[in-house]
Amino acid sequence: MFVKYSNYIAMEEKICPKTPKCPIFQGILKGTEFTETYKRLYCEAGEEGRNRCKRYQVALRVGKCPDNILPNSSKTVEEIIVTMKEKGEI
């Protein structure tokens, strides 16, 4: 029983806590061929995936991220935050 419980915990830690409500899966990636690839590379790849995800990193620093930012955005986290400040989003 302990093994099953520890496996459950390990699986939960692999999945980003923001995945269920992440707007990219309801918006710009909804129903595309890339949806599952992005989930696998970023949302379900544990801490390593979250460390690569620009959306997660921005939200971690300022509490939210614009809906149109993809996990692999060419913008740096700092550039995204500056743009958000310029637009009055934070």
Rosetta blueprint (number, residue, H / E / L):
1 M L
2 F H
3 V H
4 K H
5 Y H
6 S H
7 N H
8 Y H
9 I H
10 A H
11 M H
12 E H
13 E H
14 K H
15 I L
16 C L
17 P L
18 K L
19 T H
20 P H
21 K H
22 C L
23 P H
24 I H
25 F H
26 Q L
27 G L
28 I L
29 L L
30 K L
31 G L
32 T L
33 E L
34 F L
35 T H
36 E H
37 T H
38 Y H
39 K H
40 R H
41 L H
42 Y H
43 C H
44 E L
45 A L
46 G H
47 E H
48 E H
49 G H
50 R H
51 N H
52 R H
53 C L
54 K H
55 R H
56 Y H
57 Q H
58 V H
59 A H
60 L H
61 R H
62 V H
63 G L
64 K L
65 C L
66 P L
67 D L
68 N L
69 I L
70 L L
71 P L
72 N L
73 S L
74 S L
75 K L
76 T L
77 V H
78 E H
79 E H
80 I H
81 I H
82 V H
83 T H
84 M H
85 K H
86 E H
87 K L
88 G L
89 E L
90 I L
